[in-house]
């Protein structure tokens, strides 16, 4: 399941219509629709607001990258 599908599934799990989520988050239905379709290219702030209103969180993890390993070996 991708990110957009998770948003849509959680909204439905909570029994929210798009209009309910739009009113709760102060984000337009059009924006929410594009988020759920996977075509939203807007502000990260809007994603974070939607996640918060749906009781979800976004986590960033550090992972090794190829040049990081080479620098330690030098």
N, C-alpha and C positions, 0 to 999 in steps of 0.2 A: 504494500500500500504506500503510495507516495504522499508527500506533504499535503497537497491540496485535498486528496481523498480523506486524509485524517481530519482535516478541518471540517469538511462536509459531514463526515460520519459523526464526529463529536457534536456538531450543531444539532443533528437529527437525534442523537442519543439523548440530548438534553431537552428535546421537544421544542426547539426554537425554529421558527420560520426565519427566512432571510430578513424579513422586515423586523422581527423581534431583535435579532442580532444587530441590525443596522441602528435601531433606536438605542439599544443598550451601549453600543460602542461609539456612537456618533460617527459612523463610517457609512457611506452610501451603499445601497443595495447593489448598485452597478459594480462597485469595488469588490464587495463580498463575492458577487457572482464570478468576477474575473479571478479572484483568489481560488475559488473552488474549482474553476476550470483549469487552473494552472497557467493562466496567461497574464497574471498581475505582475507588473514591472515597476511598481511604485515604491513608496517609502517603507523602510523596515519598521518604522514606528507604527504603521498601520497593522503590520503582521503581529507585532508584539501586543498591540491593543486587543486584537481578535483572539490571540492565544490566551491572554489574561481573562477575557470575558468568558472563554470556554473552559477555563480551569486547566489550561495546558501551559507548558513552558518550553522555551527554546534553550538548548544547551550547546555550548561550543567547547570542544575538546581539543587538546593539543595532540597532534600525531607527528611522528617522525617524517621528515621530508628528505629527499635524496641528498641535497647539498649539505644538510645539517650533519649527517653522518661523516661525510668527507672532511668537513672542517675539523672535526674532533680527531680524525686520523692524522692530520697534518702536523 
